[in-house]
Amino acid sequence: MSAEAFDLPAPLTAAPSDAPPHHVRAALDLRLRALLKHDPGTRTGDDIEDLHQMRVSVRRMRAALKAARPLLDLTWGDGLRAELGWLGGALGPVRDLDVMLLRLRGEVAALPAAEQEAGQALVAALEAEHVEARAEMLAALDAPRYLALVERIADAIRLPLPTPSATQAQPELIDLIRAEAAKMTKAVRRAGEDPPDEVLHALRIHGKRVRYTGELVQPAFRGTPTGKSIKELLGATEELQEVLGDHQDACVAETRIRELLDGLGDDLDAHVVFVAGRLVERERTRAEAKRAQWWPAWEKVAAISL
């Protein structure tokens, strides 16, 4: 697929003087072009980065639509966001397995030679899951629903977006990023310094929403003090996300190794059990190290005001 195949206009740009809904259109245009660019590579699977970038494009479009809900017709915007959620759900399992396989293969390769064969039993089980997940993903990408979704986004880029009635007050773009930042601050205060793993994961999602909303809003404040503050906020939030992302990756890896072991059945080679135990312990150690870093990273975010 390509932008030309969908008869997209020249890439949209958004100037500070443009109305807020136009900034949403420009964001959708940028992300749709990225999605189409990485579609072929996602299908072949030659480079896992293509699927990663395609999934990121979907997430950023969903985040832009969510942040811009006050600017858009709700039925239209929520409907498009739901369809993007379907596509993200189709891409997600393969991307997660790509990451896990890369991690597990690296860990097994670093084991003593005598333990690598046992570790390969875990890798093989994960590879079998990956084959099944890719088949399901490719079926989704070949489905009429996917083509209809891309057409729908292309239509949104060609024409002005549906907006609420003229009598309804429209928020300013800066209000969108302030609202997301306030939600994250409230969630962090509720969580405290040492929350459960699942709460840290939820905070990471809040951080993504702040970043993606900031990316939507930032072009409207280029060259201004507010624009500088938004840039600083995005940088600090990205650092926080990296810490929380590494923590989440370690937690997920620990869980997945346990599940792989359970899936191999009761008649297990003792060497496989031993190796799995070693790998689980490593992931738990990594998770705890990242847990110790998240609050200082959050304090850098909290110090920035818009």
C-alpha positions in Angstrom: 0.0 0.0 0.0 1.1 3.6 -0.6 -0.3 7.1 -0.1 -0.7 7.3 -3.9 -2.9 4.3 -3.9 -5.4 6.2 -1.7 -5.2 9.5 -3.6 -4.0 11.4 -0.6 -3.2 15.1 -1.2 0.2 16.6 -0.6 1.3 16.1 3.1 -0.6 18.4 5.4 1.2 20.9 7.6 -0.2 22.8 10.5 0.7 26.4 11.3 0.2 28.0 14.7 -2.6 30.1 13.2 -4.6 27.0 11.9 -7.7 26.0 13.7 -7.3 23.1 16.2 -9.2 20.5 14.1 -6.7 21.1 11.3 -3.9 20.1 13.7 -5.7 16.8 14.2 -6.0 16.3 10.4 -2.3 16.9 10.0 -1.5 14.4 12.8 -3.7 11.8 11.1 -2.1 12.5 7.8 1.5 12.0 9.2 0.6 8.8 11.0 -1.4 7.3 8.1 1.5 7.8 5.7 3.8 6.1 8.3 1.3 3.2 8.6 1.2 2.7 4.8 5.0 2.9 4.5 5.5 0.1 7.0 2.5 -2.1 5.8 4.6 -4.1 3.3 7.4 -4.9 5.7 4.9 -5.8 8.4 3.4 -8.4 6.0 6.8 -9.9 5.1 8.2 -9.9 8.6 11.7 -9.3 7.3 12.4 -6.5 9.8 10.4 -6.4 13.0 10.8 -2.7 13.1 8.2 -2.3 10.4 5.5 -3.9 12.6 6.7 -1.8 15.5 6.3 1.5 13.6 3.0 0.5 12.1 1.7 -0.3 15.6 3.0 3.1 16.9 1.2 4.9 14.1 -2.0 3.3 15.1 -1.5 4.2 18.7 -0.6 7.8 17.9 -3.8 8.2 15.8 -5.9 6.8 18.6 -4.2 9.1 21.1 -4.8 12.1 18.9 -8.5 11.3 18.5 -8.9 10.7 22.2 -7.2 13.9 23.2 -9.2 15.8 20.5 -12.6 14.5 21.5 -13.8 18.0 22.6 -12.9 19.2 19.1 -14.6 16.5 17.1 -18.1 15.1 16.5 -18.1 12.3 19.1 -19.9 9.7 17.1 -17.4 10.1 14.2 -14.3 10.4 16.4 -15.1 7.5 18.8 -16.1 5.3 15.9 -12.8 5.8 14.1 -10.9 5.3 17.3 -12.7 2.0 18.0 -11.7 0.7 14.5 -8.1 1.8 15.2 -8.4 -0.2 18.4 -9.3 -3.3 16.4 -6.3 -2.8 14.2 -4.0 -2.3 17.2 -5.4 -5.5 18.7 -4.6 -7.4 15.5 -1.0 -6.1 15.4 -0.2 -6.2 19.1 0.3 -10.0 19.8 2.9 -10.4 17.0 4.8 -7.3 18.1 4.8 -8.5 21.8 6.1 -11.9 20.7 8.7 -10.2 18.5 10.0 -8.4 21.5 9.8 -11.4 23.8 11.6 -13.7 21.3 14.4 -11.2 20.8 14.8 -10.9 24.6 14.6 -14.7 25.2 17.0 -15.6 22.4 19.5 -13.1 23.8 19.2 -14.5 27.3 19.5 -18.1 26.2 22.6 -17.3 24.0 24.2 -15.8 27.1 23.8 -19.0 29.2 26.6 -21.5 29.7 26.8 -23.9 26.7 25.6 -26.8 28.8 22.3 -24.9 29.5 21.6 -23.4 26.1 19.9 -26.6 24.8 17.4 -26.5 27.7 16.8 -22.9 27.0 16.0 -23.6 23.4 13.0 -25.6 24.5 11.4 -22.3 25.8 12.4 -20.5 22.6 10.8 -23.1 20.4 7.5 -22.9 22.4 7.5 -19.2 21.9 8.3 -19.5 18.2 5.3 -21.7 17.7 3.0 -19.1 19.3 4.6 -16.5 17.0 3.7 -18.5 13.8 0.1 -18.7 14.9 -0.1 -15.0 15.8 1.4 -13.9 12.5 -1.2 -16.0 10.6 -4.0 -14.2 12.5 -2.4 -10.8 11.9 -2.1 -11.3 8.2 -5.7 -12.5 7.9 -6.7 -9.2 9.6 -4.6 -7.1 7.2 -6.1 -9.0 4.2 -9.6 -8.4 5.5 -12.0 -5.8 3.9 -12.3 -4.2 7.3 -8.6 -3.1 7.2 -9.0 -1.5 3.8 -12.2 0.2 4.8 -10.4 1.7 7.9 -7.5 3.1 5.8 -10.0 4.6 3.4 -11.9 6.1 6.3 -8.7 7.8 7.6 -7.8 9.0 4.1 -11.3 10.6 3.8 -10.6 12.4 7.1 -7.4 13.8 5.6 -9.0 14.9 2.3 -11.8 16.9 3.9 -12.4 19.0 7.0 -13.1 16.9 10.1 -16.6 16.6 11.5 -16.9 18.9 14.5 -19.5 19.7 17.2 -22.1 22.3 16.7 -21.0 25.9 16.5 -22.7 26.7 19.7 -20.5 24.4 21.7 -17.4 26.0 23.3 -14.2 24.7 21.8 -11.1 24.2 24.0 -7.7 25.6 23.0 -5.0 23.2 21.9 -3.0 23.9 25.1 -6.0 22.7 27.1 -5.6 19.3 25.6 -2.1 18.7 26.8 -2.8 20.3 30.2 -5.7 17.9 30.7 -3.6 14.8 29.9 -0.8 16.0 32.2 -3.3 16.7 35.0 -4.7 13.1 34.6 -1.3 11.6 34.9 -0.5 13.8 37.9 -3.7 12.6 39.6 -2.9 9.0 38.8 0.6 9.2 40.2 -0.6 10.8 43.4 -3.2 8.1 43.8 -0.5 5.4 43.1 2.2 6.6 45.6 5.9 5.9 45.3 5.7 2.1 45.5 2.6 0.9 43.7 2.0 -2.7 42.4 3.4 -3.7 39.0 0.1 -3.3 37.2 -0.3 0.3 38.5 3.1 1.2 37.2 2.1 -0.2 33.8 -1.1 2.0 33.9 1.1 5.0 34.6 3.2 4.2 31.6 0.1 4.3 29.5 -0.8 7.8 31.0 2.7 8.9 30.0 2.1 7.7 26.4 -1.0 9.8 26.2 0.8 12.9 27.5 3.5 12.4 24.9 1.2 11.7 22.0 -1.0 14.7 22.9 2.0 16.9 23.2 3.1 15.8 19.7 -0.3 16.8 18.4 -0.2 20.2 20.1 3.4 21.2 19.8 3.3 22.6 16.2 0.9 25.3 17.3 3.5 26.7 19.7 6.6 26.5 17.7 9.1 29.2 18.7 7.3 30.2 21.8 8.0 29.8 25.6 5.0 27.4 25.7 6.4 25.4 22.9 9.7 25.1 24.8 7.8 23.9 27.9 5.9 21.3 25.9 9.2 20.1 24.4 10.7 19.8 27.9 7.6 17.9 29.1 7.8 15.5 26.2 11.5 14.8 26.9 11.0 14.2 30.6 7.9 12.0 29.9 9.9 10.0 27.4 12.6 9.3 30.0 9.9 8.2 32.5 8.3 6.0 29.9 11.6 4.3 29.2 12.0 3.4 32.9 8.4 2.2 33.2 8.7 0.4 29.8 11.8 -1.5 30.9 10.1 -2.4 34.2 7.0 -3.7 32.3 9.1 -5.6 29.8 10.9 -7.4 32.7 7.5 -8.2 34.4 6.0 -9.5 31.2 9.1 -11.6 30.4 9.0 -13.2 33.9 5.3 -14.1 33.4 5.8 -15.4 29.9 8.7 -17.7 31.0 6.5 -19.1 33.7 3.6 -19.7 31.2 6.0 -21.3 28.7 7.2 -23.7 31.3 3.6 -24.5 32.3 2.7 -25.1 28.7 5.4 -27.7 28.2 3.5 -30.1 30.4 4.3 -32.1 33.6 7.0 -34.4 32.1 9.7 -31.7 32.0 13.4 -32.1 31.8 15.0 -30.8 35.0 17.4 -28.8 33.0 14.6 -26.8 31.4 13.1 -26.1 34.8 16.4 -25.0 36.1 17.1 -22.7 33.2 13.6 -21.2 33.4 14.2 -20.5 37.1 17.4 -18.7 36.3 15.8 -16.5 33.7 12.8 -15.7 35.9 15.2 -14.5 38.7 17.1 -12.3 36.2 13.9 -10.6 35.1 12.7 -10.1 38.6 16.0 -8.4 39.5 15.7 -6.1 36.5 12.2 -5.2 37.4 13.1 -4.2 40.9 16.0 -2.1 39.6 13.7 -0.1 37.3 11.1 0.2 40.1 13.8 2.1 42.1 14.3 4.6 39.3 10.7 5.5 38.4 9.9 8.1 41.1 13.0 10.3 40.4 12.1 10.1 36.7 8.5 11.2 37.6 9.8 14.1 39.7 11.5 15.5 36.6 8.1 15.4 34.8 6.3 17.0 37.7 8.7 19.9 37.8 7.6 21.1 34.4 4.6 23.4 34.2 2.7 24.5 31.1 
